[in-house]
Amino acid sequence: MSAPQLLSAYAGHWTGDGTGVTAIVPPAGTVGSGEVRGGAPATREFELLAPTRLVSSVSAVVLSGGSAFGLAAGDGVMRGLRARGAGFETPLGPVPIVVGMSIFDGSVGDPPPFADAGVAALDAALRGEPFVSGAVGAGTGATTGKWRSRLDPGGLGVAFGSAGSASVAAVVVVNAWGDVLSPSGSPLFGGSSGPAGVSSPFQNTTVGVLLTDARLGKSDCFLLAQSGHTGYARAIHPAHSRYDGDAVVALATGAADADLDLLRACATETMASAIRNAVSHA
């Protein structure tokens, strides 16, 4: 399956008033891991992604606005997946493994019913609706450049790459404290004015997913997620601050052979491109 097909088959949005939810629902048996490097994360079920934990399969990854309130979107996705018989099998029925990552946006002041929004994003993913980028889904209320006391554009970005016979897709919501950088390393917005210091602390986060059709184990996915963070550092400055909740999840559907290190190099570039694409709508 090509990289664009990976997303069109497995991802969907719910877009609300200044906030939103994006659900990525890979096929059964997809292996996943992830890593947090920011100092202020809003995450759900991240501890089980560690390579040493028992469960290796991930049922869905949910990106949302609303900070910790937005993590409730995972409840809706979990409920919808269980109704379809998906999840980790237990004697009392399946338990969907739904990983969540949220950004801070204006909806924190008056959160919408995020669980219902999660159901809507899940339905959109399962219907195979066209997957668009920009100020949509979880990226609806995203901004950047806040370390300069500005609100530069943010959003949700997508990019695709390949490493031999394996494809990789990056989906990222960019709500960074720092600047988004061009490939040459210069800020895309606001020129070269100096940073203003610590403004908007704890109101920032970049969260992303790398989805590949490569055949990888859980430890391999962990390394792939680390390469996604390298992409953050190439396209955002500063990245991984104490004021960001930067996190990456890597998912592998297991259909194609791949050289892990070539795939990691590709994932780094693909994630950096997705970050820049997130603000291209501006």
Helices and strands as residue ranges (DSSP letters): H 3-10, E 11-15, E 20-24, E 31-36, E 43-44, G 47-49, E 60-64, H 67-70, H 73-83, E 98-102, G 106-109, H 114-127, G 137-139, E 143-144, G 146-148, E 152-153, E 155-163, E 166-175, E 179-180, E 205-214, H 218-235, E 236-237, E 247-256, H 260-278
